[in-house]
Amino acid sequence: MCIEVKICGLSTPETMTAAIEAGVDYVGTVFFPPSPRAVTPSRAGELLAPVGDRATKVGLFVDAVDALIEEVLKAAPLDLLQLHGSESVERVAAIKSRFGVPVMKVIKIRGPDDVSRVENFLEVSDRILFDAAPPADLENPLPGGNAVSFDWTYLKGKAWPKPWMLAGGLTADNLARAVDLSGASALDVSSGVEDRPGIKNPDKIRAFIAAAKVI
């Protein structure tokens, strides 16, 4: 089984290089100012320029207006737009149509019934990402990257016509179990390779990718 890996929230040349050299499949930059992982469009352009075609370049947006997406795309060579907010089906379709860049809609999971929401987005999304919904009692939660997971068995045995990723509380230590329980073939990690929110550790990045590639 070949497990693909996305490292989200990269914000320094050192961590970007570590991810690329370790064989990452997707590199993600965040364009949501409240996040400690956020970068400016120009900074993202600098970080992503050396990546070339060695990994798919992903930009994370949260209920973003067209002006921000346009500004980012002018500065950074993104291959995929990750829509991590409360975007409607119509909004996802409009973003894909206007900018001509593939989109990945995030479905936030708290209980088993949330999984069915994916059906609404299959026609308008190129990819799907299942992430844990922020806990209701968490102070100042972010849309993602909260170091929490959901019950991975909610996804076991499911099949959709679009490729999908699993996110939420993943680490090098638990990713094998996550794959076994969910059936995921692609993993997205952010907080699980950090020393603290927004500060990624190159050694943890390398360890995560290495663990995923031996499953």
C-alpha positions as CSV (number, residue, x, y, z in Angstrom):
1,M,0.0,0.0,0.0
2,C,1.5,3.4,-1.0
3,I,0.5,6.0,1.5
4,E,0.7,9.6,0.3
5,V,1.7,12.4,2.7
6,K,0.8,16.0,2.9
7,I,2.6,18.3,5.3
8,C,0.4,21.3,5.9
9,G,1.3,24.7,7.3
10,L,4.9,24.8,6.1
11,S,6.3,28.3,6.7
12,T,10.1,28.2,6.6
13,P,12.6,27.1,3.9
14,E,14.2,24.6,6.3
15,T,11.0,22.7,6.9
16,M,10.0,22.9,3.2
17,T,13.3,21.4,2.3
18,A,13.0,18.7,4.9
19,A,9.6,17.7,3.6
20,I,10.7,17.6,-0.1
21,E,14.0,15.7,0.6
22,A,12.1,13.2,2.7
23,G,9.7,12.4,-0.3
24,V,6.6,14.3,0.6
25,D,3.7,14.1,-1.9
26,Y,2.0,17.4,-1.0
27,V,3.2,20.6,0.6
28,G,0.7,23.0,2.1
29,T,0.8,26.7,2.9
30,V,-1.9,28.4,5.0
31,F,-3.7,31.7,4.0
32,F,-5.8,32.2,7.1
33,P,-4.4,35.0,9.2
34,P,-5.7,33.8,12.6
35,S,-3.6,30.7,12.2
36,P,-0.1,30.6,13.6
37,R,0.9,28.8,10.4
38,A,-0.3,31.6,8.1
39,V,2.0,33.1,5.5
40,T,1.6,36.0,3.1
41,P,1.2,35.4,-0.6
42,S,4.7,36.7,-1.3
43,R,6.2,34.5,1.4
44,A,4.4,31.5,-0.1
45,G,5.8,32.3,-3.5
46,E,9.3,32.2,-2.1
47,L,8.7,29.0,-0.2
48,L,7.1,27.2,-3.1
49,A,9.3,28.4,-5.9
50,P,12.0,25.7,-5.3
51,V,9.5,22.8,-5.1
52,G,8.9,22.6,-8.8
53,D,7.1,19.4,-9.7
54,R,8.6,17.3,-6.8
55,A,5.3,17.7,-4.8
56,T,1.8,19.0,-5.3
57,K,1.6,22.6,-4.0
58,V,-1.5,23.2,-1.9
59,G,-3.0,26.4,-0.5
60,L,-5.3,26.3,2.5
61,F,-8.2,28.9,2.5
62,V,-11.0,29.4,5.0
63,D,-14.1,31.1,3.5
64,A,-11.8,33.2,1.4
65,V,-13.0,36.0,-0.8
66,D,-12.0,36.0,-4.5
67,A,-9.6,38.8,-4.0
68,L,-7.4,36.9,-1.6
69,I,-7.4,33.8,-3.8
70,E,-6.5,35.9,-6.8
71,E,-3.7,37.6,-4.9
72,V,-2.2,34.3,-3.7
73,L,-2.4,32.7,-7.2
74,K,-0.5,35.6,-8.7
75,A,2.3,35.2,-6.2
76,A,2.4,31.4,-5.6
77,P,2.2,28.5,-8.1
78,L,-0.5,26.5,-6.4
79,D,-1.7,23.2,-7.9
80,L,-4.6,22.6,-5.5
81,L,-6.9,24.9,-3.4
82,Q,-7.9,23.4,0.0
83,L,-11.2,24.9,1.1
84,H,-11.2,24.4,4.9
85,G,-14.1,26.6,5.9
86,S,-17.9,26.5,5.7
87,E,-17.9,26.9,1.9
88,S,-21.2,25.8,0.2
89,V,-21.4,23.5,-2.8
90,E,-22.1,26.6,-4.9
91,R,-19.1,28.4,-3.5
92,V,-16.8,25.5,-4.2
93,A,-18.0,25.2,-7.7
94,A,-17.6,29.0,-8.3
95,I,-14.0,29.0,-7.0
96,K,-13.1,26.1,-9.2
97,S,-14.8,27.7,-12.2
98,R,-13.3,31.2,-11.8
99,F,-9.7,30.2,-11.0
100,G,-9.4,27.0,-13.0
101,V,-7.4,25.3,-10.2
102,P,-8.4,21.9,-8.8
103,V,-10.1,22.1,-5.4
104,M,-10.1,19.9,-2.3
105,K,-13.1,20.4,0.1
106,V,-12.7,19.6,3.7
107,I,-15.4,17.7,5.5
108,K,-15.3,18.2,9.3
109,I,-16.2,15.1,11.3
110,R,-17.5,15.0,14.8
111,G,-19.9,12.0,14.6
112,P,-20.6,9.2,12.1
113,D,-23.5,11.1,10.4
114,D,-21.1,13.9,9.3
115,V,-19.4,11.6,6.8
116,S,-22.5,11.7,4.6
117,R,-21.9,15.4,3.9
118,V,-19.3,14.4,1.5
119,E,-21.9,13.3,-1.0
120,N,-22.9,17.0,-1.5
121,F,-19.4,17.9,-2.7
122,L,-18.3,15.0,-4.9
123,E,-19.4,16.6,-8.2
124,V,-17.7,20.0,-7.5
125,S,-14.5,18.8,-5.8
126,D,-11.5,17.1,-7.2
127,R,-10.4,15.7,-3.9
128,I,-11.9,15.4,-0.4
129,L,-10.2,15.7,3.0
130,F,-11.8,14.4,6.2
131,D,-10.7,16.3,9.3
132,A,-11.8,16.4,12.9
133,A,-14.3,19.1,13.7
134,P,-12.9,21.5,16.4
135,P,-14.1,20.4,19.9
136,A,-16.9,22.5,21.2
137,D,-15.1,23.1,24.4
138,L,-11.8,24.1,22.9
139,E,-10.8,27.7,23.5
140,N,-10.2,29.7,20.3
141,P,-10.2,26.6,18.0
142,L,-8.9,26.9,14.5
143,P,-10.7,25.3,11.5
144,G,-8.0,22.6,11.5
145,G,-4.6,21.8,13.1
146,N,-6.1,21.5,16.6
147,A,-4.3,18.2,17.3
148,V,-7.5,16.3,17.7
149,S,-8.9,13.3,15.8
150,F,-12.2,11.6,15.2
151,D,-13.2,8.0,15.2
152,W,-11.3,6.7,12.2
153,T,-13.6,3.7,11.9
154,Y,-16.3,6.1,10.6
155,L,-14.5,5.9,7.2
156,K,-13.7,2.2,7.2
157,G,-15.1,0.3,4.1
158,K,-16.3,3.5,2.5
159,A,-15.6,4.3,-1.2
160,W,-16.1,7.5,-3.2
161,P,-15.4,8.3,-6.8
162,K,-12.9,11.0,-5.8
163,P,-9.5,10.6,-4.0
164,W,-9.5,11.5,-0.3
165,M,-7.2,12.3,2.6
166,L,-7.4,11.8,6.3
167,A,-6.4,14.6,8.8
168,G,-6.7,15.3,12.5
169,G,-4.4,14.3,15.3
170,L,-2.0,12.3,13.2
171,T,1.5,11.6,14.4
172,A,4.3,9.3,13.3
173,D,3.3,7.0,16.2
174,N,-0.4,6.6,15.4
175,L,-0.5,6.9,11.6
176,A,-0.3,3.2,10.9
177,R,-3.3,2.6,13.2
178,A,-5.1,5.5,11.5
179,V,-4.6,3.9,8.1
180,D,-5.7,0.5,9.3
181,L,-8.9,1.7,10.9
182,S,-9.9,4.2,8.2
183,G,-8.6,2.7,5.0
184,A,-7.0,6.0,4.1
185,S,-4.3,6.0,1.4
186,A,-3.3,9.6,1.9
187,L,-2.6,11.5,5.2
188,D,-2.5,15.2,6.0
189,V,-0.5,16.3,9.1
190,S,0.2,19.7,10.6
191,S,0.3,19.8,14.4
192,G,1.7,16.3,14.6
193,V,5.0,17.4,13.2
194,E,5.3,20.6,15.4
195,D,7.1,21.5,18.6
196,R,4.3,24.1,19.2
197,P,1.6,25.6,17.1
198,G,3.2,27.0,13.9
199,I,6.7,25.8,14.7
200,K,7.4,22.6,12.7
201,N,10.2,20.3,13.5
202,P,12.3,19.0,10.5
203,D,13.0,15.7,12.3
204,K,9.3,15.1,13.0
205,I,8.5,15.8,9.4
206,R,11.1,13.3,8.3
207,A,9.9,10.7,10.8
208,F,6.3,11.1,9.8
209,I,7.0,10.6,6.1
210,A,9.3,7.7,6.8
211,A,6.7,6.0,8.9
212,A,4.0,6.4,6.2
213,K,6.2,5.1,3.4
214,V,6.8,1.7,5.1
215,I,3.1,0.8,5.6
